[in-house]
């Protein structure tokens, strides 16, 4: 039997939403073991002088707890 846990994380990128997701999952894998999936809960951008300066995603990351 497997037990999973969910952790909410936020990640940002100056490039794109996709890059923010990649950065978030990469960082989560450094701390969490057995990461299995992520659900994108929210996306937002930061704007300065009419231009997008940063992309942010809030994710729910699911990982399996080891015995």
N, CA, C and O atoms as a Maestro MAE file, in Angstrom:
{
 s_m_m2io_version
 :::
 2.0.0
}

f_m_ct {
 s_m_title
 :::
 protein
 m_atom[268] {
  # First column is atom index #
  i_m_mmod_type
  r_m_x_coord
  r_m_y_coord
  r_m_z_coord
  i_m_residue_number
  s_m_chain_name
  s_m_pdb_residue_name
  s_m_pdb_atom_name
  i_m_atomic_number
  :::
  1 25 0.834 -1.171 0.000 1 A "UNK " " N  " 7
  2 3 0.000 0.000 0.000 1 A "UNK " " CA " 6
  3 2 0.890 1.250 0.000 1 A "UNK " " C  " 6
  4 15 1.895 1.299 0.709 1 A "UNK " " O  " 8
  5 25 0.521 2.245 -0.788 2 A "UNK " " N  " 7
  6 3 1.274 3.501 -0.857 2 A "UNK " " CA " 6
  7 2 0.470 4.624 -0.214 2 A "UNK " " C  " 6
  8 15 -0.752 4.699 -0.337 2 A "UNK " " O  " 8
  9 25 1.189 5.477 0.461 3 A "UNK " " N  " 7
  10 3 0.591 6.675 1.036 3 A "UNK " " CA " 6
  11 2 1.256 7.878 0.372 3 A "UNK " " C  " 6
  12 15 2.482 7.945 0.283 3 A "UNK " " O  " 8
  13 25 0.451 8.818 -0.090 4 A "UNK " " N  " 7
  14 3 0.974 10.006 -0.756 4 A "UNK " " CA " 6
  15 2 0.729 11.230 0.118 4 A "UNK " " C  " 6
  16 15 -0.190 11.263 0.937 4 A "UNK " " O  " 8
  17 25 1.560 12.214 -0.078 5 A "UNK " " N  " 7
  18 3 1.421 13.489 0.605 5 A "UNK " " CA " 6
  19 2 1.485 14.585 -0.449 5 A "UNK " " C  " 6
  20 15 2.113 14.410 -1.493 5 A "UNK " " O  " 8
  21 25 0.838 15.713 -0.179 6 A "UNK " " N  " 7
  22 3 0.813 16.826 -1.115 6 A "UNK " " CA " 6
  23 2 1.430 18.048 -0.447 6 A "UNK " " C  " 6
  24 15 1.120 18.370 0.700 6 A "UNK " " O  " 8
  25 25 2.303 18.718 -1.179 7 A "UNK " " N  " 7
  26 3 2.950 19.928 -0.685 7 A "UNK " " CA " 6
  27 2 2.722 21.042 -1.706 7 A "UNK " " C  " 6
  28 15 2.898 20.834 -2.906 7 A "UNK " " O  " 8
  29 25 2.337 22.210 -1.234 8 A "UNK " " N  " 7
  30 3 2.113 23.328 -2.149 8 A "UNK " " CA " 6
  31 2 3.400 24.139 -2.269 8 A "UNK " " C  " 6
  32 15 4.014 24.514 -1.270 8 A "UNK " " O  " 8
  33 25 3.792 24.400 -3.517 9 A "UNK " " N  " 7
  34 3 4.992 25.206 -3.748 9 A "UNK " " CA " 6
  35 2 4.689 26.285 -4.782 9 A "UNK " " C  " 6
  36 15 3.747 26.169 -5.566 9 A "UNK " " O  " 8
  37 25 5.494 27.320 -4.768 10 A "UNK " " N  " 7
  38 3 5.388 28.416 -5.716 10 A "UNK " " CA " 6
  39 2 6.740 28.546 -6.411 10 A "UNK " " C  " 6
  40 15 7.785 28.450 -5.767 10 A "UNK " " O  " 8
  41 25 6.721 28.765 -7.721 11 A "UNK " " N  " 7
  42 3 7.960 28.908 -8.481 11 A "UNK " " CA " 6
  43 2 7.800 30.039 -9.490 11 A "UNK " " C  " 6
  44 15 6.707 30.292 -9.996 11 A "UNK " " O  " 8
  45 25 8.908 30.709 -9.768 12 A "UNK " " N  " 7
  46 3 8.872 31.814 -10.714 12 A "UNK " " CA " 6
  47 2 9.939 31.664 -11.797 12 A "UNK " " C  " 6
  48 15 10.929 30.952 -11.629 12 A "UNK " " O  " 8
  49 25 9.706 32.356 -12.908 13 A "UNK " " N  " 7
  50 3 10.650 32.370 -14.018 13 A "UNK " " CA " 6
  51 2 10.498 33.683 -14.765 13 A "UNK " " C  " 6
  52 15 9.401 34.237 -14.842 13 A "UNK " " O  " 8
  53 25 11.580 34.173 -15.308 14 A "UNK " " N  " 7
  54 3 11.504 35.361 -16.154 14 A "UNK " " CA " 6
  55 2 11.234 34.986 -17.611 14 A "UNK " " C  " 6
  56 15 11.043 35.860 -18.457 14 A "UNK " " O  " 8
  57 25 11.218 33.662 -17.903 15 A "UNK " " N  " 7
  58 3 11.057 33.186 -19.282 15 A "UNK " " CA " 6
  59 2 9.617 32.840 -19.650 15 A "UNK " " C  " 6
  60 15 9.072 33.374 -20.616 15 A "UNK " " O  " 8
  61 25 8.985 31.915 -18.851 16 A "UNK " " N  " 7
  62 3 7.664 31.408 -19.225 16 A "UNK " " CA " 6
  63 2 7.036 30.639 -18.070 16 A "UNK " " C  " 6
  64 15 7.696 30.321 -17.080 16 A "UNK " " O  " 8
  65 25 5.738 30.348 -18.219 17 A "UNK " " N  " 7
  66 3 5.067 29.494 -17.236 17 A "UNK " " CA " 6
  67 2 5.694 28.099 -17.232 17 A "UNK " " C  " 6
  68 15 5.919 27.513 -16.173 17 A "UNK " " O  " 8
  69 25 5.972 27.580 -18.419 18 A "UNK " " N  " 7
  70 3 6.569 26.241 -18.514 18 A "UNK " " CA " 6
  71 2 7.901 26.183 -17.777 18 A "UNK " " C  " 6
  72 15 8.176 25.215 -17.067 18 A "UNK " " O  " 8
  73 25 8.722 27.203 -17.939 19 A "UNK " " N  " 7
  74 3 10.007 27.240 -17.244 19 A "UNK " " CA " 6
  75 2 9.801 27.325 -15.730 19 A "UNK " " C  " 6
  76 15 10.562 26.723 -14.973 19 A "UNK " " O  " 8
  77 25 8.796 28.053 -15.285 20 A "UNK " " N  " 7
  78 3 8.501 28.133 -13.849 20 A "UNK " " CA " 6
  79 2 8.132 26.756 -13.298 20 A "UNK " " C  " 6
  80 15 8.551 26.390 -12.200 20 A "UNK " " O  " 8
  81 25 7.348 25.998 -14.063 21 A "UNK " " N  " 7
  82 3 6.983 24.639 -13.645 21 A "UNK " " CA " 6
  83 2 8.228 23.769 -13.548 21 A "UNK " " C  " 6
  84 15 8.415 23.057 -12.561 21 A "UNK " " O  " 8
  85 25 9.076 23.822 -14.563 22 A "UNK " " N  " 7
  86 3 10.314 23.028 -14.572 22 A "UNK " " CA " 6
  87 2 11.193 23.403 -13.381 22 A "UNK " " C  " 6
  88 15 11.734 22.524 -12.711 22 A "UNK " " O  " 8
  89 25 11.341 24.698 -13.114 23 A "UNK " " N  " 7
  90 3 12.148 25.153 -11.986 23 A "UNK " " CA " 6
  91 2 11.568 24.644 -10.662 23 A "UNK " " C  " 6
  92 15 12.309 24.209 -9.780 23 A "UNK " " O  " 8
  93 25 10.249 24.701 -10.530 24 A "UNK " " N  " 7
  94 3 9.600 24.234 -9.306 24 A "UNK " " CA " 6
  95 2 9.769 22.747 -9.075 24 A "UNK " " C  " 6
  96 15 10.079 22.324 -7.961 24 A "UNK " " O  " 8
  97 25 9.569 21.947 -10.113 25 A "UNK " " N  " 7
  98 3 9.714 20.488 -9.987 25 A "UNK " " CA " 6
  99 2 11.171 20.123 -9.730 25 A "UNK " " C  " 6
  100 15 11.457 19.239 -8.921 25 A "UNK " " O  " 8
  101 25 12.090 20.795 -10.410 26 A "UNK " " N  " 7
  102 3 13.516 20.532 -10.190 26 A "UNK " " CA " 6
  103 2 13.886 20.794 -8.738 26 A "UNK " " C  " 6
  104 15 14.584 19.996 -8.113 26 A "UNK " " O  " 8
  105 25 13.418 21.905 -8.212 27 A "UNK " " N  " 7
  106 3 13.724 22.242 -6.815 27 A "UNK " " CA " 6
  107 2 13.032 21.291 -5.842 27 A "UNK " " C  " 6
  108 15 13.628 20.900 -4.838 27 A "UNK " " O  " 8
  109 25 11.793 20.916 -6.120 28 A "UNK " " N  " 7
  110 3 11.070 19.981 -5.249 28 A "UNK " " CA " 6
  111 2 11.802 18.646 -5.161 28 A "UNK " " C  " 6
  112 15 11.851 18.031 -4.096 28 A "UNK " " O  " 8
  113 25 12.368 18.199 -6.275 29 A "UNK " " N  " 7
  114 3 13.085 16.921 -6.289 29 A "UNK " " CA " 6
  115 2 14.360 16.940 -5.450 29 A "UNK " " C  " 6
  116 15 14.872 15.881 -5.088 29 A "UNK " " O  " 8
  117 25 14.879 18.126 -5.136 30 A "UNK " " N  " 7
  118 3 16.059 18.207 -4.273 30 A "UNK " " CA " 6
  119 2 15.706 17.945 -2.810 30 A "UNK " " C  " 6
  120 15 16.552 17.496 -2.037 30 A "UNK " " O  " 8
  121 25 14.471 18.221 -2.435 31 A "UNK " " N  " 7
  122 3 14.038 18.083 -1.045 31 A "UNK " " CA " 6
  123 2 13.114 16.893 -0.831 31 A "UNK " " C  " 6
  124 15 13.217 16.193 0.176 31 A "UNK " " O  " 8
  125 25 12.212 16.667 -1.778 32 A "UNK " " N  " 7
  126 3 11.218 15.601 -1.658 32 A "UNK " " CA " 6
  127 2 11.642 14.387 -2.463 32 A "UNK " " C  " 6
  128 15 12.168 14.516 -3.569 32 A "UNK " " O  " 8
  129 25 11.411 13.215 -1.907 33 A "UNK " " N  " 7
  130 3 11.679 11.988 -2.656 33 A "UNK " " CA " 6
  131 2 10.377 11.439 -3.213 33 A "UNK " " C  " 6
  132 15 9.306 11.680 -2.657 33 A "UNK " " O  " 8
  133 25 10.467 10.711 -4.296 34 A "UNK " " N  " 7
  134 3 9.330 10.027 -4.909 34 A "UNK " " CA " 6
  135 2 8.240 10.976 -5.406 34 A "UNK " " C  " 6
  136 15 7.052 10.696 -5.252 34 A "UNK " " O  " 8
  137 25 8.649 12.103 -6.005 35 A "UNK " " N  " 7
  138 3 7.664 13.020 -6.587 35 A "UNK " " CA " 6
  139 2 6.977 12.310 -7.744 35 A "UNK " " C  " 6
  140 15 7.636 11.742 -8.615 35 A "UNK " " O  " 8
  141 25 5.644 12.347 -7.746 36 A "UNK " " N  " 7
  142 3 4.873 11.619 -8.758 36 A "UNK " " CA " 6
  143 2 4.093 12.516 -9.705 36 A "UNK " " C  " 6
  144 15 3.901 12.166 -10.870 36 A "UNK " " O  " 8
  145 25 3.634 13.686 -9.217 37 A "UNK " " N  " 7
  146 3 2.831 14.550 -10.080 37 A "UNK " " CA " 6
  147 2 2.751 15.948 -9.487 37 A "UNK " " C  " 6
  148 15 3.142 16.191 -8.345 37 A "UNK " " O  " 8
  149 25 2.229 16.860 -10.305 38 A "UNK " " N  " 7
  150 3 1.991 18.220 -9.833 38 A "UNK " " CA " 6
  151 2 0.725 18.742 -10.505 38 A "UNK " " C  " 6
  152 15 0.498 18.524 -11.695 38 A "UNK " " O  " 8
  153 25 -0.076 19.423 -9.730 39 A "UNK " " N  " 7
  154 3 -1.291 20.047 -10.225 39 A "UNK " " CA " 6
  155 2 -1.073 21.552 -10.191 39 A "UNK " " C  " 6
  156 15 -0.775 22.111 -9.136 39 A "UNK " " O  " 8
  157 25 -1.219 22.212 -11.332 40 A "UNK " " N  " 7
  158 3 -1.048 23.658 -11.396 40 A "UNK " " CA " 6
  159 2 -2.308 24.324 -10.863 40 A "UNK " " C  " 6
  160 15 -3.357 24.318 -11.508 40 A "UNK " " O  " 8
  161 25 -2.185 24.882 -9.704 41 A "UNK " " N  " 7
  162 3 -3.316 25.494 -9.014 41 A "UNK " " CA " 6
  163 2 -3.585 26.913 -9.517 41 A "UNK " " C  " 6
  164 15 -4.735 27.286 -9.751 41 A "UNK " " O  " 8
  165 25 -2.524 27.698 -9.680 42 A "UNK " " N  " 7
  166 3 -2.667 29.092 -10.117 42 A "UNK " " CA " 6
  167 2 -1.495 29.506 -10.994 42 A "UNK " " C  " 6
  168 15 -0.386 28.986 -10.871 42 A "UNK " " O  " 8
  169 25 -1.767 30.447 -11.875 43 A "UNK " " N  " 7
  170 3 -0.728 31.067 -12.685 43 A "UNK " " CA " 6
  171 2 -0.950 32.569 -12.631 43 A "UNK " " C  " 6
  172 15 -2.087 33.040 -12.674 43 A "UNK " " O  " 8
  173 25 0.130 33.312 -12.538 44 A "UNK " " N  " 7
  174 3 0.016 34.766 -12.571 44 A "UNK " " CA " 6
  175 2 1.293 35.363 -13.136 44 A "UNK " " C  " 6
  176 15 2.341 34.719 -13.168 44 A "UNK " " O  " 8
  177 25 1.185 36.593 -13.574 45 A "UNK " " N  " 7
  178 3 2.356 37.302 -14.095 45 A "UNK " " CA " 6
  179 2 2.547 38.594 -13.321 45 A "UNK " " C  " 6
  180 15 1.603 39.150 -12.760 45 A "UNK " " O  " 8
  181 25 3.773 39.054 -13.304 46 A "UNK " " N  " 7
  182 3 4.088 40.366 -12.744 46 A "UNK " " CA " 6
  183 2 4.407 41.286 -13.932 46 A "UNK " " C  " 6
  184 15 5.092 40.892 -14.876 46 A "UNK " " O  " 8
  185 25 3.906 42.489 -13.859 47 A "UNK " " N  " 7
  186 3 4.039 43.426 -14.977 47 A "UNK " " CA " 6
  187 2 4.710 44.706 -14.490 47 A "UNK " " C  " 6
  188 15 4.403 45.220 -13.415 47 A "UNK " " O  " 8
  189 25 5.638 45.209 -15.314 48 A "UNK " " N  " 7
  190 3 6.288 46.481 -15.018 48 A "UNK " " CA " 6
  191 2 6.366 47.282 -16.315 48 A "UNK " " C  " 6
  192 15 6.846 46.788 -17.336 48 A "UNK " " O  " 8
  193 25 5.896 48.502 -16.260 49 A "UNK " " N  " 7
  194 3 5.897 49.387 -17.436 49 A "UNK " " CA " 6
  195 2 5.214 48.740 -18.643 49 A "UNK " " C  " 6
  196 15 5.660 48.905 -19.778 49 A "UNK " " O  " 8
  197 25 4.131 48.004 -18.389 50 A "UNK " " N  " 7
  198 3 3.350 47.398 -19.464 50 A "UNK " " CA " 6
  199 2 3.906 46.106 -20.032 50 A "UNK " " C  " 6
  200 15 3.348 45.567 -20.987 50 A "UNK " " O  " 8
  201 25 5.000 45.593 -19.463 51 A "UNK " " N  " 7
  202 3 5.605 44.354 -19.976 51 A "UNK " " CA " 6
  203 2 5.673 43.303 -18.868 51 A "UNK " " C  " 6
  204 15 5.860 43.634 -17.697 51 A "UNK " " O  " 8
  205 25 5.520 42.053 -19.244 52 A "UNK " " N  " 7
  206 3 5.622 40.949 -18.280 52 A "UNK " " CA " 6
  207 2 7.073 40.798 -17.854 52 A "UNK " " C  " 6
  208 15 7.970 40.687 -18.690 52 A "UNK " " O  " 8
  209 25 7.293 40.794 -16.543 53 A "UNK " " N  " 7
  210 3 8.651 40.651 -16.018 53 A "UNK " " CA " 6
  211 2 8.877 39.301 -15.355 53 A "UNK " " C  " 6
  212 15 10.017 38.858 -15.216 53 A "UNK " " O  " 8
  213 25 7.791 38.645 -14.943 54 A "UNK " " N  " 7
  214 3 7.949 37.369 -14.230 54 A "UNK " " CA " 6
  215 2 6.675 36.541 -14.341 54 A "UNK " " C  " 6
  216 15 5.561 37.061 -14.276 54 A "UNK " " O  " 8
  217 25 6.873 35.243 -14.509 55 A "UNK " " N  " 7
  218 3 5.785 34.273 -14.546 55 A "UNK " " CA " 6
  219 2 5.833 33.471 -13.250 55 A "UNK " " C  " 6
  220 15 6.905 33.034 -12.829 55 A "UNK " " O  " 8
  221 25 4.679 33.276 -12.618 56 A "UNK " " N  " 7
  222 3 4.633 32.519 -11.369 56 A "UNK " " CA " 6
  223 2 3.577 31.433 -11.449 56 A "UNK " " C  " 6
  224 15 2.485 31.654 -11.972 56 A "UNK " " O  " 8
  225 25 3.906 30.256 -10.926 57 A "UNK " " N  " 7
  226 3 2.944 29.165 -10.806 57 A "UNK " " CA " 6
  227 2 2.901 28.699 -9.354 57 A "UNK " " C  " 6
  228 15 3.928 28.648 -8.676 57 A "UNK " " O  " 8
  229 25 1.715 28.365 -8.891 58 A "UNK " " N  " 7
  230 3 1.527 27.727 -7.596 58 A "UNK " " CA " 6
  231 2 1.082 26.307 -7.896 58 A "UNK " " C  " 6
  232 15 0.101 26.090 -8.608 58 A "UNK " " O  " 8
  233 25 1.809 25.341 -7.348 59 A "UNK " " N  " 7
  234 3 1.579 23.934 -7.667 59 A "UNK " " CA " 6
  235 2 1.341 23.109 -6.414 59 A "UNK " " C  " 6
  236 15 1.878 23.399 -5.345 59 A "UNK " " O  " 8
  237 25 0.528 22.082 -6.568 60 A "UNK " " N  " 7
  238 3 0.358 21.077 -5.538 60 A "UNK " " CA " 6
  239 2 1.171 19.851 -6.000 60 A "UNK " " C  " 6
  240 15 0.792 19.181 -6.961 60 A "UNK " " O  " 8
  241 25 2.269 19.570 -5.322 61 A "UNK " " N  " 7
  242 3 3.176 18.486 -5.705 61 A "UNK " " CA " 6
  243 2 2.865 17.257 -4.864 61 A "UNK " " C  " 6
  244 15 2.843 17.323 -3.635 61 A "UNK " " O  " 8
  245 25 2.627 16.140 -5.532 62 A "UNK " " N  " 7
  246 3 2.314 14.886 -4.853 62 A "UNK " " CA " 6
  247 2 3.544 13.990 -4.839 62 A "UNK " " C  " 6
  248 15 4.204 13.799 -5.860 62 A "UNK " " O  " 8
  249 25 3.840 13.442 -3.661 63 A "UNK " " N  " 7
  250 3 4.962 12.523 -3.536 63 A "UNK " " CA " 6
  251 2 4.576 11.359 -2.620 63 A "UNK " " C  " 6
  252 15 3.728 11.495 -1.739 63 A "UNK " " O  " 8
  253 25 5.217 10.217 -2.850 64 A "UNK " " N  " 7
  254 3 4.940 9.001 -2.093 64 A "UNK " " CA " 6
  255 2 5.827 8.965 -0.846 64 A "UNK " " C  " 6
  256 15 7.037 9.184 -0.920 64 A "UNK " " O  " 8
  257 25 5.202 8.685 0.293 65 A "UNK " " N  " 7
  258 3 5.945 8.565 1.548 65 A "UNK " " CA " 6
  259 2 6.555 7.179 1.625 65 A "UNK " " C  " 6
  260 15 5.889 6.173 1.386 65 A "UNK " " O  " 8
  261 25 7.851 7.146 1.969 66 A "UNK " " N  " 7
  262 3 8.552 5.864 2.093 66 A "UNK " " CA " 6
  263 2 8.218 5.196 3.426 66 A "UNK " " C  " 6
  264 15 7.933 5.863 4.421 66 A "UNK " " O  " 8
  265 25 8.259 3.875 3.418 67 A "UNK " " N  " 7
  266 3 8.038 3.107 4.656 67 A "UNK " " CA " 6
  267 2 9.273 3.121 5.521 67 A "UNK " " C  " 6
  268 15 9.278 2.530 6.601 67 A "UNK " " O  " 8
  :::
 }
 m_bond[267] {
  # First column is bond index #
  i_m_from
  i_m_to
  i_m_order
  :::
  1 1 2 1
  2 2 3 1
  3 3 4 2
  4 3 5 1
  5 5 6 1
  6 6 7 1
  7 7 8 2
  8 7 9 1
  9 9 10 1
  10 10 11 1
  11 11 12 2
  12 11 13 1
  13 13 14 1
  14 14 15 1
  15 15 16 2
  16 15 17 1
  17 17 18 1
  18 18 19 1
  19 19 20 2
  20 19 21 1
  21 21 22 1
  22 22 23 1
  23 23 24 2
  24 23 25 1
  25 25 26 1
  26 26 27 1
  27 27 28 2
  28 27 29 1
  29 29 30 1
  30 30 31 1
  31 31 32 2
  32 31 33 1
  33 33 34 1
  34 34 35 1
  35 35 36 2
  36 35 37 1
  37 37 38 1
  38 38 39 1
  39 39 40 2
  40 39 41 1
  41 41 42 1
  42 42 43 1
  43 43 44 2
  44 43 45 1
  45 45 46 1
  46 46 47 1
  47 47 48 2
  48 47 49 1
  49 49 50 1
  50 50 51 1
  51 51 52 2
  52 51 53 1
  53 53 54 1
  54 54 55 1
  55 55 56 2
  56 55 57 1
  57 57 58 1
  58 58 59 1
  59 59 60 2
  60 59 61 1
  61 61 62 1
  62 62 63 1
  63 63 64 2
  64 63 65 1
  65 65 66 1
  66 66 67 1
  67 67 68 2
  68 67 69 1
  69 69 70 1
  70 70 71 1
  71 71 72 2
  72 71 73 1
  73 73 74 1
  74 74 75 1
  75 75 76 2
  76 75 77 1
  77 77 78 1
  78 78 79 1
  79 79 80 2
  80 79 81 1
  81 81 82 1
  82 82 83 1
  83 83 84 2
  84 83 85 1
  85 85 86 1
  86 86 87 1
  87 87 88 2
  88 87 89 1
  89 89 90 1
  90 90 91 1
  91 91 92 2
  92 91 93 1
  93 93 94 1
  94 94 95 1
  95 95 96 2
  96 95 97 1
  97 97 98 1
  98 98 99 1
  99 99 100 2
  100 99 101 1
  101 101 102 1
  102 102 103 1
  103 103 104 2
  104 103 105 1
  105 105 106 1
  106 106 107 1
  107 107 108 2
  108 107 109 1
  109 109 110 1
  110 110 111 1
  111 111 112 2
  112 111 113 1
  113 113 114 1
  114 114 115 1
  115 115 116 2
  116 115 117 1
  117 117 118 1
  118 118 119 1
  119 119 120 2
  120 119 121 1
  121 121 122 1
  122 122 123 1
  123 123 124 2
  124 123 125 1
  125 125 126 1
  126 126 127 1
  127 127 128 2
  128 127 129 1
  129 129 130 1
  130 130 131 1
  131 131 132 2
  132 131 133 1
  133 133 134 1
  134 134 135 1
  135 135 136 2
  136 135 137 1
  137 137 138 1
  138 138 139 1
  139 139 140 2
  140 139 141 1
  141 141 142 1
  142 142 143 1
  143 143 144 2
  144 143 145 1
  145 145 146 1
  146 146 147 1
  147 147 148 2
  148 147 149 1
  149 149 150 1
  150 150 151 1
  151 151 152 2
  152 151 153 1
  153 153 154 1
  154 154 155 1
  155 155 156 2
  156 155 157 1
  157 157 158 1
  158 158 159 1
  159 159 160 2
  160 159 161 1
  161 161 162 1
  162 162 163 1
  163 163 164 2
  164 163 165 1
  165 165 166 1
  166 166 167 1
  167 167 168 2
  168 167 169 1
  169 169 170 1
  170 170 171 1
  171 171 172 2
  172 171 173 1
  173 173 174 1
  174 174 175 1
  175 175 176 2
  176 175 177 1
  177 177 178 1
  178 178 179 1
  179 179 180 2
  180 179 181 1
  181 181 182 1
  182 182 183 1
  183 183 184 2
  184 183 185 1
  185 185 186 1
  186 186 187 1
  187 187 188 2
  188 187 189 1
  189 189 190 1
  190 190 191 1
  191 191 192 2
  192 191 193 1
  193 193 194 1
  194 194 195 1
  195 195 196 2
  196 195 197 1
  197 197 198 1
  198 198 199 1
  199 199 200 2
  200 199 201 1
  201 201 202 1
  202 202 203 1
  203 203 204 2
  204 203 205 1
  205 205 206 1
  206 206 207 1
  207 207 208 2
  208 207 209 1
  209 209 210 1
  210 210 211 1
  211 211 212 2
  212 211 213 1
  213 213 214 1
  214 214 215 1
  215 215 216 2
  216 215 217 1
  217 217 218 1
  218 218 219 1
  219 219 220 2
  220 219 221 1
  221 221 222 1
  222 222 223 1
  223 223 224 2
  224 223 225 1
  225 225 226 1
  226 226 227 1
  227 227 228 2
  228 227 229 1
  229 229 230 1
  230 230 231 1
  231 231 232 2
  232 231 233 1
  233 233 234 1
  234 234 235 1
  235 235 236 2
  236 235 237 1
  237 237 238 1
  238 238 239 1
  239 239 240 2
  240 239 241 1
  241 241 242 1
  242 242 243 1
  243 243 244 2
  244 243 245 1
  245 245 246 1
  246 246 247 1
  247 247 248 2
  248 247 249 1
  249 249 250 1
  250 250 251 1
  251 251 252 2
  252 251 253 1
  253 253 254 1
  254 254 255 1
  255 255 256 2
  256 255 257 1
  257 257 258 1
  258 258 259 1
  259 259 260 2
  260 259 261 1
  261 261 262 1
  262 262 263 1
  263 263 264 2
  264 263 265 1
  265 265 266 1
  266 266 267 1
  267 267 268 2
  :::
 }
}
